[in-house]
Amino acid sequence: MSVIDKIERGELKIEVGFMSERKIYVYD
């Protein structure tokens, strides 16, 4: 969710990345 969470939880980074890509597609 937040950048700090992403850095603190390396695993969450992958999930956030996928969510970000999905959001980009939705906005596109």
PDB file of N, CA, C and O in Angstrom:
ATOM      1  N   MET A   1       0.846  -1.198   0.000  1.00  0.00           N
ATOM      2  CA  MET A   1       0.000   0.000   0.000  1.00  0.00           C
ATOM      3  C   MET A   1       0.884   1.252   0.000  1.00  0.00           C
ATOM      4  O   MET A   1       0.886   2.018  -0.964  1.00  0.00           O
ATOM      5  N   SER A   2       1.637   1.452   1.096  1.00  0.00           N
ATOM      6  CA  SER A   2       2.516   2.640   1.129  1.00  0.00           C
ATOM      7  C   SER A   2       3.934   2.234   0.754  1.00  0.00           C
ATOM      8  O   SER A   2       4.273   1.050   0.770  1.00  0.00           O
ATOM      9  N   VAL A   3       4.745   3.200   0.423  1.00  0.00           N
ATOM     10  CA  VAL A   3       6.121   2.906   0.016  1.00  0.00           C
ATOM     11  C   VAL A   3       6.880   2.251   1.162  1.00  0.00           C
ATOM     12  O   VAL A   3       7.661   1.325   0.942  1.00  0.00           O
ATOM     13  N   ILE A   4       6.656   2.724   2.377  1.00  0.00           N
ATOM     14  CA  ILE A   4       7.359   2.148   3.535  1.00  0.00           C
ATOM     15  C   ILE A   4       6.994   0.677   3.668  1.00  0.00           C
ATOM     16  O   ILE A   4       7.868  -0.161   3.888  1.00  0.00           O
ATOM     17  N   ASP A   5       5.711   0.359   3.535  1.00  0.00           N
ATOM     18  CA  ASP A   5       5.280  -1.041   3.625  1.00  0.00           C
ATOM     19  C   ASP A   5       5.949  -1.869   2.540  1.00  0.00           C
ATOM     20  O   ASP A   5       6.352  -3.010   2.770  1.00  0.00           O
ATOM     21  N   LYS A   6       6.063  -1.278   1.352  1.00  0.00           N
ATOM     22  CA  LYS A   6       6.677  -1.999   0.241  1.00  0.00           C
ATOM     23  C   LYS A   6       8.126  -2.332   0.557  1.00  0.00           C
ATOM     24  O   LYS A   6       8.581  -3.448   0.304  1.00  0.00           O
ATOM     25  N   ILE A   7       8.850  -1.367   1.108  1.00  0.00           N
ATOM     26  CA  ILE A   7      10.269  -1.579   1.407  1.00  0.00           C
ATOM     27  C   ILE A   7      10.406  -2.543   2.588  1.00  0.00           C
ATOM     28  O   ILE A   7      11.251  -3.438   2.564  1.00  0.00           O
ATOM     29  N   GLU A   8       9.578  -2.360   3.622  1.00  0.00           N
ATOM     30  CA  GLU A   8       9.683  -3.225   4.809  1.00  0.00           C
ATOM     31  C   GLU A   8       9.308  -4.659   4.455  1.00  0.00           C
ATOM     32  O   GLU A   8       9.916  -5.603   4.960  1.00  0.00           O
ATOM     33  N   ARG A   9       8.316  -4.826   3.595  1.00  0.00           N
ATOM     34  CA  ARG A   9       7.880  -6.186   3.218  1.00  0.00           C
ATOM     35  C   ARG A   9       8.225  -6.409   1.745  1.00  0.00           C
ATOM     36  O   ARG A   9       7.507  -5.958   0.852  1.00  0.00           O
ATOM     37  N   GLY A  10       9.322  -7.102   1.508  1.00  0.00           N
ATOM     38  CA  GLY A  10       9.744  -7.352   0.123  1.00  0.00           C
ATOM     39  C   GLY A  10       8.691  -8.143  -0.646  1.00  0.00           C
ATOM     40  O   GLY A  10       8.480  -7.918  -1.838  1.00  0.00           O
ATOM     41  N   GLU A  11       8.034  -9.070   0.048  1.00  0.00           N
ATOM     42  CA  GLU A  11       7.020  -9.876  -0.631  1.00  0.00           C
ATOM     43  C   GLU A  11       5.858  -9.009  -1.083  1.00  0.00           C
ATOM     44  O   GLU A  11       5.308  -9.219  -2.164  1.00  0.00           O
ATOM     45  N   LEU A  12       5.484  -8.041  -0.266  1.00  0.00           N
ATOM     46  CA  LEU A  12       4.357  -7.177  -0.616  1.00  0.00           C
ATOM     47  C   LEU A  12       4.669  -6.391  -1.888  1.00  0.00           C
ATOM     48  O   LEU A  12       3.765  -6.026  -2.639  1.00  0.00           O
ATOM     49  N   LYS A  13       5.955  -6.135  -2.122  1.00  0.00           N
ATOM     50  CA  LYS A  13       6.359  -5.374  -3.303  1.00  0.00           C
ATOM     51  C   LYS A  13       5.800  -6.015  -4.570  1.00  0.00           C
ATOM     52  O   LYS A  13       5.308  -5.327  -5.464  1.00  0.00           O
ATOM     53  N   ILE A  14       5.883  -7.338  -4.631  1.00  0.00           N
ATOM     54  CA  ILE A  14       5.394  -8.030  -5.835  1.00  0.00           C
ATOM     55  C   ILE A  14       3.890  -7.789  -5.982  1.00  0.00           C
ATOM     56  O   ILE A  14       3.413  -7.457  -7.067  1.00  0.00           O
ATOM     57  N   GLU A  15       3.151  -7.956  -4.890  1.00  0.00           N
ATOM     58  CA  GLU A  15       1.696  -7.765  -4.961  1.00  0.00           C
ATOM     59  C   GLU A  15       1.376  -6.338  -5.359  1.00  0.00           C
ATOM     60  O   GLU A  15       0.505  -6.101  -6.197  1.00  0.00           O
ATOM     61  N   VAL A  16       2.072  -5.393  -4.765  1.00  0.00           N
ATOM     62  CA  VAL A  16       1.817  -3.983  -5.073  1.00  0.00           C
ATOM     63  C   VAL A  16       2.118  -3.723  -6.542  1.00  0.00           C
ATOM     64  O   VAL A  16       1.396  -2.985  -7.211  1.00  0.00           O
ATOM     65  N   GLY A  17       3.186  -4.333  -7.037  1.00  0.00           N
ATOM     66  CA  GLY A  17       3.544  -4.139  -8.445  1.00  0.00           C
ATOM     67  C   GLY A  17       2.422  -4.604  -9.360  1.00  0.00           C
ATOM     68  O   GLY A  17       2.064  -3.921 -10.320  1.00  0.00           O
ATOM     69  N   PHE A  18       1.871  -5.771  -9.052  1.00  0.00           N
ATOM     70  CA  PHE A  18       0.778  -6.277  -9.878  1.00  0.00           C
ATOM     71  C   PHE A  18      -0.425  -5.349  -9.790  1.00  0.00           C
ATOM     72  O   PHE A  18      -1.066  -5.054 -10.799  1.00  0.00           O
ATOM     73  N   MET A  19      -0.726  -4.893  -8.583  1.00  0.00           N
ATOM     74  CA  MET A  19      -1.869  -3.993  -8.395  1.00  0.00           C
ATOM     75  C   MET A  19      -1.639  -2.699  -9.171  1.00  0.00           C
ATOM     76  O   MET A  19      -2.561  -2.177  -9.797  1.00  0.00           O
ATOM     77  N   SER A  20      -0.426  -2.187  -9.132  1.00  0.00           N
ATOM     78  CA  SER A  20      -0.113  -0.946  -9.840  1.00  0.00           C
ATOM     79  C   SER A  20      -0.338  -1.144 -11.336  1.00  0.00           C
ATOM     80  O   SER A  20      -0.925  -0.288 -11.998  1.00  0.00           O
ATOM     81  N   GLU A  21       0.129  -2.268 -11.864  1.00  0.00           N
ATOM     82  CA  GLU A  21      -0.044  -2.527 -13.293  1.00  0.00           C
ATOM     83  C   GLU A  21      -1.531  -2.600 -13.623  1.00  0.00           C
ATOM     84  O   GLU A  21      -1.969  -2.072 -14.645  1.00  0.00           O
ATOM     85  N   ARG A  22      -2.291  -3.240 -12.776  1.00  0.00           N
ATOM     86  CA  ARG A  22      -3.737  -3.357 -13.022  1.00  0.00           C
ATOM     87  C   ARG A  22      -4.361  -1.966 -13.011  1.00  0.00           C
ATOM     88  O   ARG A  22      -5.202  -1.649 -13.852  1.00  0.00           O
ATOM     89  N   LYS A  23      -3.945  -1.137 -12.052  1.00  0.00           N
ATOM     90  CA  LYS A  23      -4.514   0.216 -11.965  1.00  0.00           C
ATOM     91  C   LYS A  23      -4.211   0.996 -13.240  1.00  0.00           C
ATOM     92  O   LYS A  23      -5.056   1.739 -13.739  1.00  0.00           O
ATOM     93  N   ILE A  24      -2.990   0.820 -13.765  1.00  0.00           N
ATOM     94  CA  ILE A  24      -2.611   1.538 -14.987  1.00  0.00           C
ATOM     95  C   ILE A  24      -3.533   1.101 -16.129  1.00  0.00           C
ATOM     96  O   ILE A  24      -4.003   1.926 -16.914  1.00  0.00           O
ATOM     97  N   TYR A  25      -3.782  -0.207 -16.207  1.00  0.00           N
ATOM     98  CA  TYR A  25      -4.651  -0.693 -17.279  1.00  0.00           C
ATOM     99  C   TYR A  25      -6.055  -0.115 -17.130  1.00  0.00           C
ATOM    100  O   TYR A  25      -6.688   0.272 -18.113  1.00  0.00           O
ATOM    101  N   VAL A  26      -6.533  -0.061 -15.879  1.00  0.00           N
ATOM    102  CA  VAL A  26      -7.884   0.463 -15.642  1.00  0.00           C
ATOM    103  C   VAL A  26      -7.946   1.934 -16.058  1.00  0.00           C
ATOM    104  O   VAL A  26      -8.912   2.372 -16.683  1.00  0.00           O
ATOM    105  N   TYR A  27      -6.902   2.689 -15.701  1.00  0.00           N
ATOM    106  CA  TYR A  27      -6.901   4.106 -16.061  1.00  0.00           C
ATOM    107  C   TYR A  27      -6.757   4.289 -17.565  1.00  0.00           C
ATOM    108  O   TYR A  27      -7.300   5.234 -18.137  1.00  0.00           O
ATOM    109  N   ASP A  28      -6.018   3.374 -18.208  1.00  0.00           N
ATOM    110  CA  ASP A  28      -5.825   3.457 -19.644  1.00  0.00           C
ATOM    111  C   ASP A  28      -7.124   3.042 -20.326  1.00  0.00           C
ATOM    112  O   ASP A  28      -7.201   3.034 -21.555  1.00  0.00           O
TER     113      ASP A  28
END
